[in-house]
Amino acid sequence: MAKGIILLAAGGTGGHLFPAEALAHELKASGWSVHLVTDSRAERFAGKFPADEIHVVPSATIGSKNPVKLASSLWTLWKGLRAARRLMSRLRPSAVVGFGGYPTLPPLLAATGMGIPSMIHEQNAVMGRANKALAPRVRAIAGGFLADGQGPYAAKTVVTGNPVRPAVIAAATVPYAAPEAGGEFRLVVFGGSQGAQFFSNAVPQAICRLHEGKRARLRLTQQARPEDREGVEAIYGKLGIAADVSPFFTDMADRLARAHLVICRSGASTVSEISVIGRPAILVPYPYALDHDQAANAAALAATGGAKVIAQSELSPEKLSTIIAEAMKNPERLAEMASSARKAGKPDAARLLAGMVEAIASGKTIEEFKGERP
């Protein structure tokens, strides 16, 4: 018989769902029943999420200045709050954990209003808007890249790192193998739904500018939007480059483990997975994020020596081509970056976060939990 129910709440994107998935595995291994509440966007990830049941509640983003759209969003959130209250009454969870995104507002507001032990996990170095709204109400805050001991909620914050999926933990057992002189060079390029479009334009142009001998060495994995895929594949086909191009890779952790170099955005989950696996990266923060969270995440890994950060506005095809060429002829530097990235990784984040969840579920205060830590 399960210890009880832990309800996880997450927005329906990989950045929110992947750390929730990692925590779910850890909690289930400890004997808990895990339920997930999210939105309809999570359907493509739901098959791998180890929840006993997945619940969808109405939710909406509060960002429009249009009064009609704002009123509609608030009405949707109100409906979501009522649905979440009914869900809490039916499930009677021992604790509720939010992972950010507006879909977490109804369940966390319902839980805190009903006195159910609740906490949030903030993946980024800068707290997102939904988590900012919830931070004063919850009993505890776990941080991925939050600054330790700083901010108005430092007393109830524990920097756990970002939980990574079991597939990433498995990939982390593969040691980094620097590229051999003249041998194949495995390059992995990916970004979120918005990031992939920039890379679909910039990376093929950069590859075109490489010397023919370097192009022949490339083995490329690249994420591209469905509408960009055919064009990207056509360019690589003309260049004779071995490339796997797809909107989504279910085996991305394995591909990262085999990579010699990664070029990607710097969402919290991405940076965490790269550091746990230990791979050198060129990070290009998404420039239009409201809170510039990706720039802060990238800076955190770059400070350890595990990554190089380049602003999108500065990354011309010529510059990117030069960066790739330099990396291909400097395996020692890549190995150093890989080692630094791995040292910055926190593979035990899921275990620590699970301990924190179990503590508040049992009625302990966050001060008691901190006092019990070694």
C-alpha positions in Angstrom: 0.0 0.0 0.0 1.3 3.5 -1.0 2.4 5.9 1.7 0.0 8.4 0.3 -0.5 10.7 -2.7 2.0 13.4 -3.8 0.5 15.7 -6.4 2.9 17.3 -8.8 1.8 20.3 -10.8 3.7 21.5 -13.9 3.2 23.5 -17.0 3.0 21.4 -20.1 6.5 22.0 -21.5 9.6 19.8 -21.2 11.3 22.4 -19.1 8.7 22.0 -16.4 7.8 18.4 -16.9 11.2 16.8 -17.0 12.2 17.7 -13.5 8.8 16.7 -12.3 9.2 13.3 -14.1 12.5 12.8 -12.3 11.0 13.5 -8.9 8.1 11.2 -9.7 10.4 8.3 -10.3 12.2 8.9 -7.0 8.9 9.2 -5.0 7.4 6.1 -6.5 10.6 4.2 -5.7 10.1 5.3 -2.1 6.5 4.0 -2.0 4.4 7.0 -2.8 1.6 7.3 -5.3 2.2 10.1 -7.7 -0.4 12.1 -9.6 0.3 14.9 -12.1 -1.9 17.9 -12.8 -1.0 19.8 -15.9 -2.4 21.2 -19.2 -3.2 19.8 -22.6 0.2 20.6 -24.0 1.7 17.8 -21.9 0.2 15.0 -24.1 3.4 14.3 -26.0 5.3 13.8 -22.8 2.6 12.0 -20.8 3.5 8.5 -22.1 6.8 8.5 -20.2 5.6 10.3 -17.1 5.3 7.8 -14.3 2.1 9.1 -12.8 -0.6 6.9 -11.4 -3.1 9.4 -12.9 -2.8 12.6 -14.9 -5.3 15.4 -14.4 -5.9 18.4 -16.6 -7.4 21.6 -15.1 -8.3 24.8 -16.9 -5.6 27.4 -16.9 -4.5 30.5 -18.9 -1.5 32.8 -19.1 -2.0 36.2 -17.6 0.0 38.5 -19.9 -2.3 40.3 -22.2 -3.0 44.0 -21.7 -6.2 43.6 -23.7 -9.0 43.9 -21.1 -11.2 41.3 -22.9 -8.4 38.8 -23.1 -7.3 39.5 -19.5 -10.9 39.0 -18.3 -11.1 35.7 -20.2 -7.8 34.5 -18.7 -8.9 35.3 -15.2 -12.2 33.5 -15.7 -10.4 30.5 -17.0 -8.1 30.5 -13.9 -11.1 30.8 -11.7 -12.6 27.7 -13.3 -9.3 26.0 -12.8 -9.2 26.9 -9.2 -12.7 25.4 -8.6 -11.7 22.3 -10.4 -8.4 22.1 -8.4 -10.3 22.4 -5.1 -12.6 19.5 -6.1 -9.5 17.5 -7.1 -7.8 18.2 -3.7 -10.9 17.1 -1.9 -11.1 13.9 -3.8 -7.4 12.9 -3.7 -6.4 14.4 -0.3 -2.7 14.5 -1.2 -0.1 14.5 1.5 1.8 17.3 -0.3 1.5 19.3 -3.5 4.7 20.3 -5.5 4.6 23.0 -8.2 7.2 23.2 -11.0 6.3 26.5 -12.6 4.1 27.6 -15.4 0.7 29.1 -15.2 -1.1 25.7 -15.0 0.4 25.4 -11.5 -1.5 28.4 -10.2 -5.0 26.7 -9.7 -3.7 23.5 -7.9 -1.2 25.4 -5.7 -3.6 28.1 -4.8 -6.2 25.5 -3.9 -3.7 23.5 -1.9 -2.4 26.4 0.1 -5.9 27.7 0.7 -6.9 24.3 2.1 -3.9 23.9 4.3 -2.3 21.1 2.3 1.6 21.1 2.7 2.9 22.7 -0.5 6.1 23.7 -2.1 7.5 24.9 -5.4 10.6 24.1 -7.4 12.2 26.9 -9.4 14.4 25.5 -12.2 16.0 28.8 -13.3 18.4 31.3 -11.8 15.6 33.9 -12.0 12.2 33.0 -10.5 9.4 32.7 -13.0 6.1 34.7 -12.7 3.9 31.8 -11.5 6.4 30.8 -8.9 6.8 34.4 -7.8 3.1 34.6 -7.2 3.1 31.4 -5.2 6.4 31.9 -3.2 4.8 33.8 -0.3 2.1 31.1 0.1 4.1 27.8 0.1 5.9 26.3 3.0 9.2 25.6 1.1 11.0 26.5 -2.1 13.6 24.3 -3.9 15.9 25.9 -6.3 17.8 24.7 -9.4 20.0 27.7 -10.0 18.7 30.1 -7.4 21.4 31.9 -5.5 21.9 30.2 -2.1 21.0 32.3 0.9 19.7 35.3 -1.0 16.4 36.9 -1.6 13.2 37.5 0.5 12.5 33.7 0.8 16.0 32.5 1.7 14.9 31.1 5.0 12.6 28.6 3.3 14.7 27.9 0.3 17.0 24.9 -0.3 19.2 24.8 -3.5 18.6 21.2 -4.6 19.7 21.5 -8.2 17.4 20.4 -11.0 16.2 16.8 -11.0 17.1 15.0 -14.2 15.4 12.0 -15.7 16.7 8.4 -15.3 17.7 8.4 -19.0 20.1 11.3 -18.2 21.5 9.6 -15.1 22.2 6.5 -17.3 23.8 8.7 -20.0 26.0 10.3 -17.3 27.8 6.9 -16.9 29.3 7.3 -20.3 32.7 9.1 -20.0 33.5 11.9 -22.4 35.7 10.7 -25.3 37.4 13.6 -27.0 37.3 13.5 -30.8 40.3 11.9 -32.5 42.4 13.8 -35.1 40.7 13.3 -38.4 38.0 11.2 -36.9 34.3 11.8 -36.8 33.0 14.8 -34.8 29.5 14.4 -33.3 27.7 17.6 -33.0 24.3 17.9 -31.3 22.1 21.1 -31.9 18.8 21.7 -30.2 16.6 24.3 -28.7 13.0 24.8 -27.5 10.2 25.4 -30.0 11.4 29.0 -30.5 15.1 28.2 -30.3 15.1 25.6 -33.0 14.1 28.1 -35.7 17.2 30.2 -35.2 19.4 27.2 -35.2 17.7 25.9 -38.4 18.8 29.1 -40.1 22.2 29.7 -38.5 23.7 26.2 -38.2 23.4 25.1 -41.9 24.9 28.4 -43.0 27.8 27.9 -40.6 28.3 24.3 -41.8 28.4 25.5 -45.4 31.4 27.7 -44.5 33.5 24.9 -43.0 36.4 23.4 -45.0 35.3 20.3 -46.9 37.6 18.1 -44.8 35.9 19.3 -41.6 32.4 18.8 -43.1 33.3 15.2 -43.9 34.0 14.5 -40.3 30.6 15.8 -39.0 27.9 13.5 -37.6 25.1 15.8 -36.8 21.9 15.6 -34.7 19.7 18.7 -35.0 16.3 19.6 -33.7 14.2 21.6 -36.3 10.6 22.7 -36.4 8.4 20.5 -38.7 8.2 23.4 -41.2 12.0 23.8 -41.3 12.9 20.1 -41.3 12.8 19.6 -45.1 14.9 22.7 -45.9 17.6 21.8 -43.3 17.8 18.2 -44.5 18.1 19.4 -48.1 21.1 21.6 -47.3 22.9 18.9 -45.4 22.1 16.4 -48.2 23.7 18.6 -50.8 26.8 18.9 -48.5 27.0 15.2 -48.1 26.7 15.5 -44.3 25.4 12.6 -42.2 22.6 14.3 -40.3 19.6 13.3 -38.2 17.0 16.1 -38.3 13.8 15.9 -36.3 11.4 18.1 -34.3 11.8 15.9 -31.3 14.2 13.1 -30.3 13.0 10.6 -27.7 16.6 9.4 -27.2 18.2 12.9 -26.7 20.0 11.8 -23.5 21.8 9.0 -25.5 22.7 11.5 -28.2 24.1 13.9 -25.7 26.2 11.1 -24.2 27.8 10.5 -27.6 28.3 14.2 -28.5 31.7 15.8 -28.8 30.0 19.3 -28.7 26.5 20.6 -28.0 25.0 23.9 -29.3 21.8 24.7 -27.7 19.6 27.2 -25.8 20.0 27.5 -22.0 16.8 26.5 -20.4 17.2 25.2 -16.9 16.6 21.5 -17.7 18.9 21.7 -20.7 21.8 23.2 -18.7 21.2 20.7 -15.9 21.2 17.7 -18.2 24.3 18.9 -20.0 26.2 19.4 -16.7 25.1 16.0 -15.3 26.2 14.2 -18.4 29.3 16.4 -18.7 29.5 17.7 -22.2 31.0 20.9 -23.6 28.5 23.3 -24.8 28.0 26.5 -26.8 25.0 28.2 -25.1 22.8 30.7 -27.0 20.3 32.1 -24.5 16.8 32.8 -25.9 16.9 36.6 -26.2 13.2 37.3 -25.8 12.6 35.7 -22.4 10.7 38.2 -20.2 12.9 37.6 -17.2 16.2 36.8 -19.1 16.3 33.5 -17.2 18.2 31.7 -19.9 21.0 34.2 -19.8 21.3 33.7 -16.1 21.3 29.9 -16.4 24.0 30.1 -19.1 26.2 32.4 -17.0 26.0 29.9 -14.1 27.5 27.1 -16.2 29.9 29.3 -18.0 31.3 30.5 -14.7 32.4 26.9 -14.0 34.2 26.6 -17.3 31.8 24.0 -18.7 30.3 26.2 -21.4 30.8 29.2 -23.7 28.0 31.7 -23.9 27.2 33.7 -27.0 24.4 36.2 -27.5 22.1 35.4 -30.4 22.6 38.9 -31.8 26.4 38.3 -32.0 26.2 34.8 -33.5 26.6 35.2 -37.3 27.1 32.2 -39.5 30.7 33.2 -40.0 31.3 33.4 -36.2 29.6 30.1 -35.6 31.5 28.4 -38.3 34.8 29.6 -36.8 33.7 28.3 -33.3 32.9 24.9 -34.7 36.2 24.7 -36.6 38.2 25.7 -33.5 36.4 23.1 -31.4 37.1 20.4 -34.0 40.9 21.0 -33.8 41.1 21.5 -30.1 40.0 18.2 -28.4 42.0 19.0 -25.2 39.9 22.1 -24.6 36.7 20.2 -25.2 37.8 17.6 -22.7 38.5 20.3 -20.1 35.0 21.9 -20.6 33.4 18.4 -20.3 35.2 17.8 -17.0 34.1 21.3 -15.7 30.5 20.7 -16.8 30.4 17.4 -15.0 31.8 18.8 -11.8 28.9 21.4 -11.9 26.3 18.8 -12.3 24.0 17.6 -9.5 23.0 14.1 -10.3 21.5 13.6 -6.8 19.0 16.5 -7.1 16.0 14.2 -7.4 16.9 12.4 -4.3 17.4 15.6 -2.3 14.2 17.1 -3.6 12.3 13.9 -2.8 13.6 14.1 0.8 12.4 17.7 1.0 8.9 16.7 -0.3 8.7 13.8 2.2 9.7 16.2 5.0 6.9 18.7 4.4 4.4 15.8 3.8 5.2 14.4 7.2 4.6 17.8 8.8 8.2 18.9 9.3 9.1 22.5 8.9 11.8 23.5 6.4 14.0 24.6 9.3 13.8 21.0 10.6 14.7 19.6 7.2 17.7 21.9 6.9 18.8 21.0 10.3 18.8 17.3 9.5 20.9 17.7 6.3 24.6 16.6 6.6 
